[in-house]
Amino acid sequence: MKDKACIVGVGATGFCRGEGSGKSLHGLQLEAALAALADAGLRAGEVDGIMPFPNLGTAEGFAASLGCENLRFATTVNMGGAAPVASLGVAAAAVSSGLADYVLMPAGWNGYSGSRAGAIVQEMTASIPGGAIARDFYLPHGLVAPPQWYALIARRHMHEYGTTAEQLGAVALAMRKHAQLNPAAVMHGKSMTMEQYLASPMITDPYRLFDCCLETDGAAAFVVTSAERARDLARTPVYISGVASAQPYPADEITGREDIFRTGLTVAAPRAFEMAGVKPADADFAQVYDCFTFEVVQQLEEAGFCARGEGGAFVQEGRIELGGELPVNTHGGLLSEAHVLGMGHVVEAVRQLRGEAAGRQVADASLGVVTGWGDFGDGSIAVLRN
């Protein structure tokens, strides 16, 4: 499937907190979808495949609102925040096999003005893969939100490998620094020092406030088609050279795993790089799903950018900042741009590979990596090139 499909259009709404978007969940995603179609130079009627994000809409609903009269491919990948990147693989398979010509994936939410993530977990537990475990064993013991679940892995990593708070802070500072170069980022104009990071209130040890992703309103979308059709469109196509997704074992539980650091990405990353025929060291940048700072450290390790246990040192001294060894989340990520479920990472990767990331462009970027993290450690990864 290497290089047989391309991302040909991306779009996003504005991102906000405060009074919120003022739009419905459906309207917000439609705005992003129309922006992606305009970017691709396509009419909505040409879209014949739609992949909604889990629990955020239906293909039928999007098709009716957009005017997609020839919908013939519709599916959803139930991997939480890993879904957008995993969906790239499904969409690539669909367009390269003839199941669809143009696949649209919209995703977004009113994550600030609407239901917050913590409330969703507690009120819609059954909607989460592994929700029964959370309902019966996590929530009754006070583990009621994702930062508490993932903090268990972070604390174990600190115990085994000596990872420090300052190293987690280096991730937060890099994302914030990049956001200062992105006018669309919610944290644009709000720089941060290590002292401010360390002084932020503890949420759930070891996660301080600034270790946690933003809660924002916003949406983004992308369009995938075959490499052949991409050549006829106006914009520079971004090729999907390698893509894979996988789940940890057991996928519905964290604390009982034989290896708590083995996630879906541990399995998926070697497959994606092998498909693309490249190594992690070949990447010019990485857009890593940063729900919390440690998840960046862990994914850099499990994707193979460094060895397990070396992620803390890897993120220090500007190595993941623009100009560093591997610029990570050049848009500011979930920590400082906005939380649009990992869609922003795909959008940013496309912009970098098109050379359109004004002010934060990675020089001569030709190969990039995007990861996704969902639920209790589902993982996805795509290797993209221009």
C-alpha positions in Angstrom: 0.0 0.0 0.0 3.1 2.2 0.1 2.5 5.6 -1.7 -0.7 4.4 -3.3 -2.8 7.0 -1.6 -2.4 10.7 -0.7 -3.9 13.3 1.5 -5.1 16.0 -0.9 -7.0 18.4 1.3 -7.0 19.6 4.9 -9.1 22.1 6.7 -9.7 23.3 10.2 -12.0 25.7 12.1 -10.8 28.3 14.5 -10.0 27.0 18.0 -11.3 28.6 21.2 -12.2 28.3 24.8 -14.0 31.2 26.6 -17.6 31.4 25.3 -17.0 28.5 23.0 -17.6 28.0 19.2 -21.3 28.9 19.2 -21.8 26.0 16.8 -23.3 22.6 17.1 -21.1 19.6 17.1 -22.3 18.8 13.6 -22.0 22.3 12.3 -18.4 22.6 13.6 -17.4 19.4 11.7 -19.1 20.5 8.6 -17.2 23.8 8.6 -13.9 21.8 8.8 -15.1 19.4 6.1 -15.9 22.2 3.7 -12.6 23.8 4.3 -10.8 20.5 3.5 -12.8 20.0 0.3 -12.1 23.6 -0.8 -8.4 23.0 -0.1 -8.5 19.8 -2.3 -10.4 21.6 -5.0 -13.3 19.1 -4.8 -17.0 19.4 -4.8 -18.8 17.6 -1.9 -20.7 15.6 -4.5 -17.4 13.9 -5.5 -16.9 12.5 -2.0 -18.1 8.9 -1.9 -16.5 7.8 1.3 -16.9 9.2 4.8 -15.2 8.1 8.1 -16.8 9.8 11.1 -14.9 9.9 14.4 -16.4 7.6 17.0 -19.5 8.9 18.7 -19.3 12.3 16.9 -21.6 11.8 14.0 -22.7 9.5 11.2 -21.7 9.1 7.6 -25.4 9.5 6.7 -25.7 12.7 8.5 -22.5 14.2 7.0 -23.5 13.0 3.5 -27.0 14.6 3.8 -25.7 17.9 5.0 -22.8 18.1 2.5 -24.7 16.8 -0.5 -22.7 13.6 -1.0 -25.2 11.8 -3.3 -22.9 8.8 -4.1 -21.8 7.6 -0.7 -20.6 4.0 -1.1 -18.0 3.6 1.7 -18.6 4.4 5.3 -16.9 3.2 8.5 -15.5 4.3 11.8 -12.3 3.2 13.5 -13.0 2.8 17.2 -9.6 3.7 18.7 -10.3 7.1 20.4 -7.5 9.5 19.8 -5.7 7.0 17.6 -8.6 6.9 15.2 -7.6 9.8 12.8 -4.2 8.3 12.0 -5.6 4.8 11.9 -8.3 6.0 9.6 -5.6 7.2 7.2 -4.7 3.5 6.7 -8.3 2.4 6.2 -9.0 5.3 3.8 -5.8 4.5 1.9 -6.9 0.9 1.5 -10.3 2.0 0.4 -9.1 4.4 -2.4 -6.3 2.1 -3.6 -8.7 -0.9 -3.9 -11.5 0.9 -5.6 -14.0 0.9 -2.7 -14.1 4.7 -2.9 -12.6 7.5 -4.9 -12.5 10.3 -2.3 -12.7 9.6 1.5 -13.5 12.4 3.9 -12.8 12.3 7.6 -14.1 15.1 9.7 -13.7 15.3 13.5 -14.1 17.8 16.2 -16.0 18.7 19.3 -17.0 21.5 21.6 -14.6 20.1 24.1 -14.7 23.3 26.2 -18.2 24.6 26.0 -19.8 21.2 25.6 -19.3 18.0 27.5 -15.7 17.8 29.0 -13.6 14.7 28.6 -13.9 13.8 32.3 -17.7 14.0 32.2 -17.8 11.9 29.0 -15.8 9.2 30.6 -18.1 9.0 33.6 -21.4 9.5 31.8 -20.7 7.5 28.6 -18.4 4.8 30.0 -20.0 2.2 27.8 -18.9 4.1 24.7 -15.2 3.6 25.5 -13.5 0.3 24.4 -12.8 -1.3 27.7 -15.4 0.8 29.4 -16.7 -2.1 31.5 -13.2 -2.4 33.2 -13.3 1.4 33.9 -16.8 1.2 35.2 -16.2 -1.8 37.5 -12.6 -1.3 38.7 -11.3 2.2 37.9 -14.1 4.6 38.6 -15.1 3.0 42.0 -11.5 3.5 43.2 -11.2 7.2 42.1 -9.6 6.7 38.7 -12.3 8.7 37.0 -10.4 10.5 34.2 -7.7 9.8 31.6 -4.9 11.8 33.4 -5.3 9.5 36.4 -5.1 6.4 34.2 -2.0 7.5 32.2 -0.3 9.0 35.3 0.1 5.4 36.5 2.3 4.6 33.4 4.2 7.9 33.8 5.0 7.3 37.5 6.2 3.8 36.7 8.5 5.2 34.0 9.9 7.7 36.5 10.5 4.9 39.0 12.2 2.5 36.5 14.2 5.0 34.4 14.6 8.1 36.5 12.5 10.3 34.2 12.2 13.7 35.9 9.6 16.4 36.2 11.9 18.8 34.3 12.0 16.3 31.4 8.2 16.3 31.3 8.4 20.1 31.5 10.7 20.1 28.5 7.8 18.7 26.4 5.3 21.2 27.7 7.8 24.1 27.0 8.5 22.9 23.5 4.8 22.7 22.6 4.2 26.2 24.1 7.2 27.6 22.3 5.9 26.3 19.0 2.5 27.7 19.7 4.0 31.2 19.8 4.8 30.7 16.1 1.2 29.6 15.3 -1.4 32.4 15.3 -4.2 29.8 15.3 -3.0 28.2 18.6 -5.0 28.9 21.7 -1.8 29.5 23.6 -0.4 31.9 21.0 0.9 34.9 22.9 1.2 33.0 26.2 4.8 31.9 26.6 5.8 29.8 29.5 9.0 29.2 31.5 10.2 26.1 33.3 9.6 27.9 36.6 6.0 28.6 35.6 5.6 24.9 34.6 7.0 23.6 37.9 4.8 26.0 39.9 1.6 24.9 38.1 -0.8 23.0 40.4 -0.5 19.2 40.7 -3.5 17.5 39.0 -2.7 13.9 39.5 0.9 13.0 40.4 3.1 13.3 38.4 0.9 15.4 36.1 0.8 19.2 36.8 -1.7 21.5 35.1 0.7 22.2 32.2 1.3 18.5 31.6 -2.3 18.2 30.6 -3.8 18.9 27.1 -6.1 21.8 26.5 -9.9 21.4 26.4 -11.1 23.5 23.4 -13.8 23.8 20.8 -12.7 23.1 17.2 -12.7 20.7 14.3 -10.5 19.6 11.5 -10.8 17.4 8.4 -8.8 15.7 5.7 -9.5 14.1 2.3 -7.7 11.0 1.0 -7.7 9.8 -2.6 -5.5 7.5 -4.8 -2.1 8.6 -6.0 -3.5 8.6 -9.6 -6.4 11.0 -8.8 -4.1 13.1 -6.6 -2.0 14.0 -9.6 -5.0 15.7 -11.2 -5.7 18.0 -8.3 -4.3 21.4 -7.7 -2.5 21.0 -4.4 0.8 19.2 -3.7 -0.2 15.6 -2.7 1.1 14.2 0.5 1.8 10.5 0.1 0.9 7.9 2.7 4.1 5.9 2.6 3.5 3.7 5.6 0.7 3.4 8.1 -0.3 0.9 10.8 -2.3 0.7 14.0 -2.5 -1.8 16.8 -3.7 -2.3 20.4 -1.9 -3.1 23.6 -2.7 -6.4 25.4 -5.0 -6.5 27.1 -6.5 -3.5 25.3 -9.2 -2.9 27.9 -7.0 -2.7 31.0 -3.7 -0.9 32.0 -2.6 -2.0 35.4 -2.6 -5.8 34.8 -0.3 -5.7 31.7 2.8 -7.8 31.9 4.7 -4.9 30.3 2.9 -1.6 31.1 5.0 0.3 28.5 4.0 -1.9 25.6 1.3 0.0 23.7 -0.3 -0.3 20.3 2.4 1.9 18.9 5.0 -0.6 20.0 3.5 -3.1 17.6 2.4 -0.6 14.9 5.6 1.5 14.5 7.9 -1.2 13.0 5.2 -2.1 10.5 4.7 1.4 9.3 8.4 2.1 9.0 9.0 -1.2 7.2 6.1 -0.4 4.7 7.6 3.0 4.0 11.1 1.7 3.7 12.6 4.2 6.1 13.9 4.5 9.7 12.7 6.8 12.4 16.0 8.7 12.1 15.0 9.6 8.5 12.0 11.8 9.7 12.3 15.5 9.4 9.6 16.0 12.1 7.1 14.2 14.2 3.6 15.1 15.2 3.0 13.1 18.4 -0.3 12.7 20.1 0.3 14.7 23.3 -2.7 14.2 25.5 -0.2 14.5 28.4 3.5 15.2 28.4 4.7 11.8 29.3 2.7 10.2 26.4 5.1 12.2 24.1 8.1 10.7 25.9 6.6 7.2 25.7 5.6 7.4 22.1 9.0 8.6 21.0 10.5 5.6 22.7 7.9 3.0 21.4 8.1 4.5 17.9 11.8 3.9 17.8 13.1 7.5 17.9 15.1 6.4 21.0 15.4 3.4 23.2 13.0 2.7 26.0 14.1 4.6 29.1 16.0 7.3 27.0 12.9 9.4 26.2 13.5 11.8 29.1 16.9 12.7 27.9 15.7 12.8 24.3 13.3 15.6 24.9 15.7 17.9 26.8 18.0 20.7 25.6 15.8 21.7 22.7 16.1 18.4 20.8 12.3 18.3 20.1 12.0 22.0 19.3 12.2 23.7 15.9 15.9 23.7 15.0 16.5 20.6 17.1 17.2 17.0 16.2 13.5 16.1 15.8 11.0 18.9 15.9 7.8 17.6 17.6 4.4 19.1 17.3 5.4 22.2 15.4 1.8 23.6 15.7 1.8 23.4 19.5 -0.1 20.1 19.7 -2.9 19.3 22.1 -1.0 20.9 24.8 -0.8 24.4 23.3 -2.7 24.6 20.0 -6.0 22.9 20.6 -7.5 19.5 21.3 -9.2 18.3 18.1 -8.7 14.7 18.8 -5.4 14.3 16.9 -6.7 15.7 13.7 -4.5 18.8 14.1 -1.4 16.7 14.0 -2.4 15.3 10.5 -3.2 18.8 9.3 0.1 20.2 10.5 2.1 17.3 8.9 0.5 18.1 5.6 1.2 21.8 5.9 4.8 21.1 6.8 5.3 18.7 3.8 3.7 21.3 1.5 6.0 24.0 2.8 3.0 26.0 4.1 3.8 26.2 7.8 4.8 29.9 7.7 6.9 31.0 10.7 7.4 27.5 11.9 8.4 25.6 8.8 10.9 22.8 9.1 13.5 23.5 6.5 13.4 21.2 3.5 10.9 18.9 5.2 10.2 15.9 3.0 9.4 13.1 5.4 7.2 13.3 8.5 5.7 11.0 11.1 2.3 11.3 12.8 1.1 9.2 15.8 -2.2 8.7 17.5 -3.0 7.5 21.0 -6.4 6.4 22.2 -8.3 4.8 25.0 -6.0 2.7 27.2 -3.0 2.8 24.8 -4.3 2.1 21.3 -1.6 3.3 18.9 -1.5 4.4 15.3 1.3 5.8 13.1 1.7 7.2 9.6 4.8 7.9 7.7 4.1 10.7 5.2 6.2 12.2 2.4 5.9 14.9 -0.2 
